[in-house]
Amino acid sequence: MNPDKKQRIMQAAEQLFRTRRFHEITLEEIAREAGRLLGRPVAPESIIIDVPEPVSFEIDLPVLDAG
């Protein structure tokens, strides 16, 4: 992948992740934002998101009391 395209896709994803949670964002939205930054369409199928294992996602799960 072109380094500029990769950088723009990362910028697009970063901008979206600043405003919403990971599970609320679609590849289509990332592709649309990346396309806006690049000035040309980006296919959602061309985007692969690699999430490092230590990343913690904020989710609303109830905490069960052991007692």
PyMOL commands that set and color helices and strands:
alter all, ss='L'
color gray80, all
select helices_A, chain A and resi 3-19+22-24+27-38+44-46
alter helices_A, ss='H'
color red, helices_A
deselect
rebuild
show_as cartoon
